Structures are given as structure tokens and as C-alpha cells.
């Protein structure tokens, strides 16, 4: 059985995500966050260790999409 943990995001971001996923295969904010994190982790596990520059690139992309406030 898979165990889960809770990740908190600002309510305004959650509302934006809800609007964004309308009409997609994502049924919730959690679905989208799991997809994004899984994609990032898989990509960088294939390439080896995640460098600071790569981490910053990911963070910048997520900021540009409105998923992170920096």
C-alpha cells in the first residue's frame, strides 16, 4: 500500500491550478503535482545527479508557469 504525505500550496495557486486542469485528464491539483514531480524526478534520475543549475532551471520553469513564487 502506498503511503502519502501532504504538500501545502497557497490557495490562490490552488485555484489557478484548478482552472488550468479543467477539461484535462487531471482530476485534482494533487494529480497534477504528482505528475510534475514524477516527471522531473524521472528525467533527472536518468541523467544522473541533479545539479544546482538544473534545479534552478526547473524552479524557474515552475515559477514561469505560476506554480512557484520566488
C-alpha positions in Angstrom: 0.0 0.0 0.0 1.3 3.4 -0.9 1.7 6.0 1.8 1.1 9.7 1.2 2.1 13.0 2.7 0.6 16.4 2.4 2.2 19.3 0.5 0.9 22.8 1.1 0.5 25.4 -1.6 -1.1 28.9 -1.4 -4.9 28.9 -2.0 -4.6 31.3 -4.9 -2.2 28.9 -6.6 -4.5 26.0 -6.0 -7.4 28.0 -7.6 -5.2 28.7 -10.6 -4.3 25.1 -10.9 -8.0 24.1 -10.6 -8.8 26.4 -13.5 -5.9 25.2 -15.5 -6.7 21.5 -15.2 -10.4 21.9 -16.2 -11.1 19.7 -19.2 -7.8 17.8 -18.8 -7.2 14.2 -17.6 -6.0 15.6 -14.2 -8.8 15.3 -11.7 -7.2 17.3 -8.9 -4.3 19.6 -8.0 -2.7 16.5 -6.4 -2.8 14.6 -9.7 -1.0 17.4 -11.5 1.6 17.9 -8.8 2.3 14.2 -8.7 2.7 14.2 -12.5 5.0 17.2 -12.5 7.2 15.9 -9.7 7.4 12.4 -11.1 8.3 13.8 -14.5 11.1 15.9 -13.0 12.5 13.1 -10.8 12.4 10.5 -13.6 14.1 12.9 -16.1 17.0 13.7 -13.7 17.4 10.1 -12.4 18.1 9.1 -16.0 20.7 11.8 -16.4 22.3 11.3 -13.0 22.6 13.7 -10.1 20.6 16.9 -10.3 23.0 19.9 -10.3 22.2 23.2 -8.7 21.9 24.8 -12.1 19.4 22.2 -13.2 17.4 22.6 -10.0 17.4 26.4 -10.6 16.2 25.8 -14.2 13.3 23.6 -13.0 12.4 26.2 -10.3 12.5 29.0 -12.9 10.2 27.0 -15.3 7.7 26.3 -12.4 7.8 30.0 -11.5 7.1 31.0 -15.1 4.1 28.6 -15.0 2.9 30.2 -11.8 3.5 27.1 -9.6 6.2 28.7 -7.5 6.6 32.2 -6.0 10.2 33.3 -5.9 
